[in-house]
Amino acid sequence: MFKYVTVQLALFLLVECSIKEGQTLSDYLWEQTAEYQQQALNSSLIQGMVNKCLNPSQFGGYMVQDNVFTYEGSESLKIAAGRSDGNVTLQTFLNTKAESWLSYWESSNEIWYIKNVDGLTLGEAAKTYVDNIRDVSENEIPIYTVVALIPCEKLWPWLGQQIGAMDGNFGVYTLWVRENLDPESTGYKKYEQQVQWAYEAGTVTAEKALEIFSTTMRDEANFFNSVARCGCRAISPSGCLLTTLLLISVIFYHR
């Protein structure tokens, strides 16, 4: 009986985790990583902006690391492009995106007065994110580097939509939110198109794509959560929640 139930459960999960008829690979990957998207939405960085309480020093630390991430992402794109000799279309796409990411790095450095990455260090979350993308660019077929970067490209406008980026008031972060979390941004669709072509050609598998996509989507959420949560210095987000609940309990107890 137990064996029969186990087999039925396995079959159920297989069906639930399979691409539905007519569904694109990118839609499937997005659907399967909803948990990490919610973690990003509820992260200390995003909610700190929503509640207008994000510590400017924490924001600055995040942005410096994010700039390094764009530089390293450009390098990973170049590596993948260099391994794409047999696919001119993909190679051109990767080189174009590498230049775009490098351009963002250079323009941001004028704001943050960064000369190069040599003197900068990354926190654990950002370093893990950078290393995971680099590993894909060096060890997987090049199209999977595109898969690895879709979470970064697609999550930000989705977050902007969820928090009302274009109409909301985020205090001193309002301009940054509107420029960086613009819900109308559709650049990610070019990445998705490349991946869909490869999937239809049999170059990409849903299983491998989901493994890589899930990893970098998780990394996005972890990076967003690497800043200190408002009002909770030097403790984890779970510790912040526990502290809040305890304070509420004390208030109601005294009432």
N, C-alpha and C positions, 0 to 999 in steps of 0.2 A: 504493500500500500504506500509506504513512504517513498519507495523508488518511483512508483507511478506518479505521485504528486510532484516529486523532484523533476521528473522528465517534463510534466505538464507546465511547471513553472519556468523551466528553461526554454520551452517552446514559446511561452507567453512573452518572456523577456526578449527573445529573438525577434518576434513579430513587432513588439513595441519599439525595438531599437533598430529596425530596418527602415530603409527609405520607402516612403509611401509612393504609390503610383502617381506619376506626374510631378513629384516633388523634386526640386533641384538639390544637388549635394549641399550647397551652401545653406539652404533653408533647413535641411536636415541637421547639419552641424550646429546651426544656431538654436534649433529646437532642443537639441540634446544637451546644451550647455546653459540652460536657463538659470540653473542654480548659481553659477558663477556671475551671470549678468546681474542677478539680484544682489549678490555680495558686493559687486562694484557700485550698484546704485545706493546701497546702504553703507558704503564705505566711509571712513573718517574724512577723506578728502572731499568727496561730493557732498556729504551731509554737513560738513563744516562750512562749505560755501552756501548751501541752502539755508542754514541757520545763522549765517553771517558771523560765525565765531571762530573760523579757522585761523590759527596762529600764523601771522605773516612769516615768521622764521621757518615754520614747518612747510609752508607753501614754497618759500624760496629753496629750501633743501630738496623738495620734490622736483621743482622745475630744473634745478641744476642737474639732478640725476636723469630727468627726462631728456634733457639736451644730450647728455652722454648716450642715452639709449638711442636717440635718433642717429647719432654718429655711428654707433656700433651697428645699428640696423642697416645703415647705408653700406657699411663694410660687408655685412652678411649678404646683402643683395648683390654686391659686386662678386663675392665668392660664388654664389649660386649662378650668376650670369656667366662667369668664367668656366663653369662646368656644363653650360648649355649649348655647346657648339653644334649639336645636331638639331637644334630647334631655334631657328633664327627669330621667329615671332616671340617666343618666350624670352630669348636672350635680350632682344630689343626692349621688351617690357621691363625686365629686371634691371637693365642698365638705366632706363629712363627713370624708374622709381628710385634707384640708388642716387641719381643726380638730384632728384626732388627731395629726398630725405637729407642729403648733404646740404642742399640749399637752405632747408629749414634750420639745420644745425648752425650754419654760418650766420643766418639772420638773427637767430636767437642769441648768439654770442655777443652781438652788439648791445643787447639789453642787459645780459648778465656779465659782461666783461670777461668772457672766457677766451683764452688764447688757444688752448689745446686740452686734450683729455689726460695728459700725462700726470698732472698734479691732482686729479680728481679721483675720489674713491666712491664706490657705490655701496648702498646698504644691501642687506641680504636679499630682499625682495627684488630689487632692480637688477642685481648681479645674476640672480637665478634666471630672471627673464631674459637678459642679454645672452647668457650662456646657453639657454635652451634654443634660442633662435640660431645662434652660431653653430650649435651641434647639428641642427637640421640642415643648414646651408652647406656644411662640410661633409655630412655623411648620408643624407637622403638625396633622392633625385631632385633636381632644382625646383620643380613645380611645388614641392612640399614647403619650400620657403615662402611661397605665395600664400599657401594655406596657413602657415604659422603667423602671418602678418595680418590676416583678415580681422581677427579679434580687435586689434589696435585700431584699424581703419573703420570698423563697423560699430564698435561699442560706444565710441565717443558721441556720434550723432544720436544714437539711441538714448544715451543718458540725457542728452540735451532735450530730447522729446519728452522724456519722463519727468523732468524737473521744470519744464516750461522755460527753457533757456532764453528764448527771445523776448519773453514778456515779463519774466520774474525779476525780482529785486534781490541781488546777491551781495549787496553792499559794495565794498571796494573790489570785489571779484566779478561784478556784473559784466564789465567789458570783456574780461578774459573768458568767462563762461559763454558769452555770445559769439566770440571769435573762434573758440576752440571746441565748443559742444553744439555747433550749429546743426539743428535737426535736418536742415535741407542739404547737408553735405552728402554727396553720393559717390565720392571717389572709390569707396570700397567695392562698388559694382564692377569696376574694371578688374579687380583682383578676382572677384567671384566668377567673372566670365572666363578668365584664364583657367581657373580650376574646373569649371564645368566642362570646358572643351577637353581637358585632360581626362576627366572622369568618363565622358562619353567615348573617348578613344581607348579606354581601358588602361591608361597609364597610372591613374590614381584609383585607389580602393577606398571605399567608405570607411572601412575599419581603421586603416592607417591614417586617413585624413582626420578621423574623429580623435584618435590618440594625440595627434599633434595639435589640432585645434583646441581640444580640451585643456591641454597643458598650457598653451599661451593665453587662453581665456582665463584660466585660473591665475596665471602670472599677472595679468592685468588687474584682477581683483585684489590680489595680494599687494601689488604696488600701490594701488589706491588706498589700501588700508595700512600702508607703512608709515603714514604720518600720525601724529598723536591726535586722538579724538578730543574734541572740545571739552574742556573742564576735567580731563582725565590725564593728568601728567604722569608719565612713567609707569602706566599700567596698561594692560591689554584691553581691547574693546569689550571682551567678556567681563573683565574686572570692572570696567566702566558701567556696564549694565547692572552688575551685581550691586555696585555702590549706589546707583540710582534707585534700585528696588528697595534697598535697605533704608535709604533716606525717606522714601515714600511710606514705608512701613512705620518708621518712627513718627512721622507726621500724623498719620491716621491713628496710631496708638495713643498719642498725646491728646488727640481730639476726643 
